[in-house]
């Protein structure tokens, strides 16, 4: 007898962490967005979670999302504990700051 696949729950996922601040990067040039993000990081203590809203953007290497993730992985890696796209809004990135 074939095994059944488990049913997917239709209940939405709810996260219990608090976002300290949200920054909307829409309408900014890439370099302006990177400066604004760095200023946001300086305003918060280690352990704070911030949301950077960049939009879904295209796959262009010069998009805000691609540039933001590149900076998070390289230049800002000591300031950032971890980051990921927001599950509820893939047009935003959640960043947990480190010391």
C-alpha positions as CSV (number, residue, x, y, z in Angstrom):
1,X,0.0,0.0,0.0
2,X,1.4,3.4,-1.0
3,X,2.1,5.9,1.8
4,X,0.2,9.2,1.8
5,X,2.0,12.5,1.8
6,X,1.3,14.6,4.8
7,X,-1.2,17.4,4.3
8,X,0.0,20.9,4.1
9,X,-1.5,23.2,6.7
10,X,-3.4,26.2,5.5
11,X,-2.7,28.0,8.7
12,X,-0.4,31.0,8.1
13,X,3.0,31.0,9.8
14,X,3.3,33.6,12.6
15,X,6.7,34.7,13.8
16,X,7.2,35.8,17.4
17,X,10.2,38.1,17.0
18,X,9.9,41.9,17.1
19,X,11.3,44.0,14.3
20,X,13.0,47.0,15.8
21,X,12.7,49.2,12.7
22,X,11.7,49.0,9.1
23,X,13.4,51.0,6.3
24,X,11.8,51.4,2.9
25,X,14.5,51.6,0.2
26,X,12.1,52.1,-2.7
27,X,12.9,55.0,-5.0
28,X,16.5,55.3,-3.8
29,X,19.6,54.9,-5.9
30,X,21.7,51.9,-4.9
31,X,24.4,53.9,-3.2
32,X,21.8,56.0,-1.3
33,X,20.1,52.7,-0.2
34,X,23.4,51.3,1.1
35,X,24.2,54.5,3.1
36,X,20.7,54.5,4.6
37,X,21.0,50.8,5.6
38,X,24.4,51.4,7.2
39,X,22.9,54.3,9.2
40,X,20.1,52.1,10.3
41,X,22.6,49.5,11.6
42,X,24.4,52.1,13.6
43,X,21.1,53.2,15.4
44,X,20.5,49.7,16.9
45,X,22.2,47.5,19.4
46,X,23.4,44.0,18.8
47,X,20.6,41.5,18.7
48,X,18.1,43.9,17.1
49,X,16.2,42.7,14.1
50,X,15.6,45.3,11.3
51,X,13.6,44.9,8.1
52,X,14.9,46.5,4.9
53,X,12.2,46.7,2.2
54,X,13.7,46.7,-1.3
55,X,11.0,45.2,-3.4
56,X,11.1,42.0,-5.4
57,X,13.4,43.6,-8.0
58,X,14.8,41.9,-11.0
59,X,17.8,39.7,-11.3
60,X,20.1,42.6,-12.4
61,X,23.4,42.6,-10.5
62,X,23.0,46.3,-9.8
63,X,19.5,46.0,-8.1
64,X,19.1,47.2,-4.5
65,X,18.4,43.7,-3.3
66,X,21.4,42.1,-4.9
67,X,23.7,45.0,-3.8
68,X,22.2,44.8,-0.2
69,X,22.8,41.1,0.1
70,X,26.3,41.4,-1.4
71,X,27.2,44.1,1.3
72,X,25.6,42.0,4.1
73,X,27.8,39.0,3.1
74,X,31.0,41.0,2.7
75,X,31.6,44.5,3.9
76,X,29.0,44.4,6.8
77,X,29.5,40.7,7.8
78,X,30.9,41.8,11.2
79,X,27.9,43.9,11.9
80,X,25.4,41.2,10.9
81,X,24.7,38.0,12.7
82,X,22.4,36.7,10.0
83,X,20.0,37.8,7.3
84,X,17.3,36.3,5.1
85,X,14.4,37.3,2.9
86,X,11.2,37.8,4.9
87,X,9.0,34.7,4.4
88,X,5.9,36.8,4.5
89,X,7.2,39.4,2.1
90,X,10.0,38.3,-0.3
91,X,10.5,42.0,-1.2
92,X,12.1,42.6,2.2
93,X,15.2,41.3,4.0
94,X,15.3,40.7,7.8
95,X,18.7,41.4,9.4
96,X,19.8,40.4,12.9
97,X,22.6,42.6,14.0
98,X,25.7,41.4,15.9
99,X,28.3,43.2,18.1
